[in-house]
Amino acid sequence: MPRSMLAGLILALLAGPATAQTVDEVIARSLEARGGLERLTAIRSVRMTGRVSAGDRQMKTVVEAKRPALVRVETTADGVRMVQGFDGKTAWGISPMGTGRPEVLPAEAARGLSDEFDIDGPLVDHRAKGHTVELVGKAKVGGREAWEIR
């Protein structure tokens, strides 16, 4: 899920009667609205599918993530398939322009895959993940007032 969509989702989840005043309270309310921390961390794997249209081009993407840090992303466009994966330590990819076999990707690709497809999302244990979160204020989302965080 792109970060902009994730930020929109977080804002939508925070919508509603917002009486919390600290960023920790806002995060706690968001997690509770999603079923609570215990239920969220009980999720063992996630599979997301989607289609993207870019001009005449249609792309299908399947993302599979499994705890503790396994990720596989497969994108197909115009009958051509590209695969990227992460096993918790090493990122690999199968490029349509390459050998057709998995090849190790640079370390920054591993960080990108692990951060982008974190099952819990950026707010669960945000400090331990190295994320800084600040309370910006309130904003209107879908006609309702919501806390905005960055």
C-alpha positions as a Python dict, from the first residue, in 0.01 Angstrom:
ca = {
    (1, 'M'): (0, 0, 0),
    (2, 'P'): (159, 332, -98),
    (3, 'R'): (243, 560, 195),
    (4, 'S'): (-6, 826, 76),
    (5, 'M'): (-289, 570, 85),
    (6, 'L'): (-173, 452, 427),
    (7, 'A'): (-173, 809, 559),
    (8, 'G'): (-527, 856, 425),
    (9, 'L'): (-636, 532, 589),
    (10, 'I'): (-487, 638, 920),
    (11, 'L'): (-667, 972, 899),
    (12, 'A'): (-994, 795, 818),
    (13, 'L'): (-947, 560, 1112),
    (14, 'L'): (-887, 853, 1341),
    (15, 'A'): (-1208, 1022, 1226),
    (16, 'G'): (-1491, 1038, 1472),
    (17, 'P'): (-1536, 1195, 1810),
    (18, 'A'): (-1179, 1301, 1877),
    (19, 'T'): (-1117, 1390, 2240),
    (20, 'A'): (-761, 1254, 2270),
    (21, 'Q'): (-497, 1517, 2316),
    (22, 'T'): (-159, 1345, 2301),
    (23, 'V'): (-13, 1159, 2006),
    (24, 'D'): (4, 839, 2214),
    (25, 'E'): (-368, 867, 2297),
    (26, 'V'): (-454, 927, 1932),
    (27, 'I'): (-249, 623, 1826),
    (28, 'A'): (-411, 410, 2098),
    (29, 'R'): (-758, 513, 1980),
    (30, 'S'): (-664, 436, 1620),
    (31, 'L'): (-541, 89, 1712),
    (32, 'E'): (-854, 26, 1920),
    (33, 'A'): (-1074, 132, 1627),
    (34, 'R'): (-895, -133, 1416),
    (35, 'G'): (-978, -409, 1667),
    (36, 'G'): (-715, -354, 1933),
    (37, 'L'): (-343, -423, 1950),
    (38, 'E'): (-387, -787, 2054),
    (39, 'R'): (-606, -870, 1752),
    (40, 'L'): (-380, -677, 1513),
    (41, 'T'): (-66, -855, 1628),
    (42, 'A'): (-246, -1191, 1607),
    (43, 'I'): (-264, -1153, 1227),
    (44, 'R'): (0, -1390, 1087),
    (45, 'S'): (-20, -1311, 715),
    (46, 'V'): (-180, -1069, 470),
    (47, 'R'): (-254, -1096, 99),
    (48, 'M'): (-347, -785, -98),
    (49, 'T'): (-439, -771, -464),
    (50, 'G'): (-495, -471, -682),
    (51, 'R'): (-504, -332, -1032),
    (52, 'V'): (-348, -9, -1153),
    (53, 'S'): (-433, 169, -1476),
    (54, 'A'): (-171, 399, -1624),
    (55, 'G'): (-288, 525, -1960),
    (56, 'D'): (-345, 218, -2179),
    (57, 'R'): (-140, 0, -1946),
    (58, 'Q'): (-303, -231, -1692),
    (59, 'M'): (-97, -371, -1405),
    (60, 'K'): (-200, -637, -1157),
    (61, 'T'): (-19, -656, -824),
    (62, 'V'): (-28, -924, -556),
    (63, 'V'): (143, -857, -223),
    (64, 'E'): (189, -1131, 33),
    (65, 'A'): (340, -1060, 375),
    (66, 'K'): (395, -1307, 657),
    (67, 'R'): (540, -1263, 1002),
    (68, 'P'): (805, -1205, 1107),
    (69, 'A'): (939, -1025, 797),
    (70, 'L'): (859, -1218, 479),
    (71, 'V'): (734, -1023, 177),
    (72, 'R'): (662, -1117, -185),
    (73, 'V'): (536, -868, -444),
    (74, 'E'): (438, -982, -792),
    (75, 'T'): (343, -732, -1061),
    (76, 'T'): (220, -828, -1406),
    (77, 'A'): (189, -573, -1686),
    (78, 'D'): (121, -654, -2051),
    (79, 'G'): (183, -1022, -1978),
    (80, 'V'): (527, -950, -1832),
    (81, 'R'): (588, -1053, -1470),
    (82, 'M'): (821, -892, -1216),
    (83, 'V'): (871, -1038, -867),
    (84, 'Q'): (1041, -894, -559),
    (85, 'G'): (1080, -1059, -223),
    (86, 'F'): (1237, -1018, 117),
    (87, 'D'): (1320, -1301, 359),
    (88, 'G'): (1393, -1086, 662),
    (89, 'K'): (1757, -1032, 565),
    (90, 'T'): (1799, -1025, 188),
    (91, 'A'): (1588, -870, -86),
    (92, 'W'): (1570, -1049, -419),
    (93, 'G'): (1398, -993, -748),
    (94, 'I'): (1313, -1158, -1075),
    (95, 'S'): (1328, -899, -1350),
    (96, 'P'): (1175, -956, -1693),
    (97, 'M'): (1493, -802, -1835),
    (98, 'G'): (1727, -1022, -1630),
    (99, 'T'): (1813, -1389, -1618),
    (100, 'G'): (1465, -1504, -1519),
    (101, 'R'): (1608, -1631, -1190),
    (102, 'P'): (1605, -1459, -848),
    (103, 'E'): (1886, -1207, -808),
    (104, 'V'): (1994, -1028, -488),
    (105, 'L'): (1881, -665, -471),
    (106, 'P'): (2061, -375, -299),
    (107, 'A'): (2017, -328, 78),
    (108, 'E'): (1796, -20, 28),
    (109, 'A'): (1547, -241, -159),
    (110, 'A'): (1531, -469, 146),
    (111, 'R'): (1460, -172, 374),
    (112, 'G'): (1194, -45, 135),
    (113, 'L'): (1016, -380, 114),
    (114, 'S'): (1023, -440, 489),
    (115, 'D'): (902, -87, 572),
    (116, 'E'): (636, -65, 302),
    (117, 'F'): (474, -400, 380),
    (118, 'D'): (487, -405, 760),
    (119, 'I'): (171, -601, 858),
    (120, 'D'): (117, -392, 1171),
    (121, 'G'): (164, -59, 999),
    (122, 'P'): (390, 226, 1103),
    (123, 'L'): (208, 315, 1427),
    (124, 'V'): (239, -16, 1616),
    (125, 'D'): (562, 10, 1818),
    (126, 'H'): (653, 320, 1619),
    (127, 'R'): (936, 419, 1853),
    (128, 'A'): (1100, 75, 1832),
    (129, 'K'): (1077, 97, 1450),
    (130, 'G'): (1251, 434, 1459),
    (131, 'H'): (944, 636, 1351),
    (132, 'T'): (881, 980, 1493),
    (133, 'V'): (514, 1068, 1518),
    (134, 'E'): (378, 1412, 1598),
    (135, 'L'): (28, 1543, 1653),
    (136, 'V'): (-37, 1813, 1394),
    (137, 'G'): (-390, 1913, 1486),
    (138, 'K'): (-739, 1846, 1357),
    (139, 'A'): (-857, 1823, 998),
    (140, 'K'): (-1185, 1755, 818),
    (141, 'V'): (-1205, 1406, 666),
    (142, 'G'): (-1525, 1308, 487),
    (143, 'G'): (-1709, 1593, 660),
    (144, 'R'): (-1595, 1478, 1007),
    (145, 'E'): (-1324, 1611, 1232),
    (146, 'A'): (-1019, 1389, 1279),
    (147, 'W'): (-677, 1417, 1441),
    (148, 'E'): (-396, 1465, 1193),
    (149, 'I'): (-61, 1305, 1268),
    (150, 'R'): (269, 1316, 1083),
}
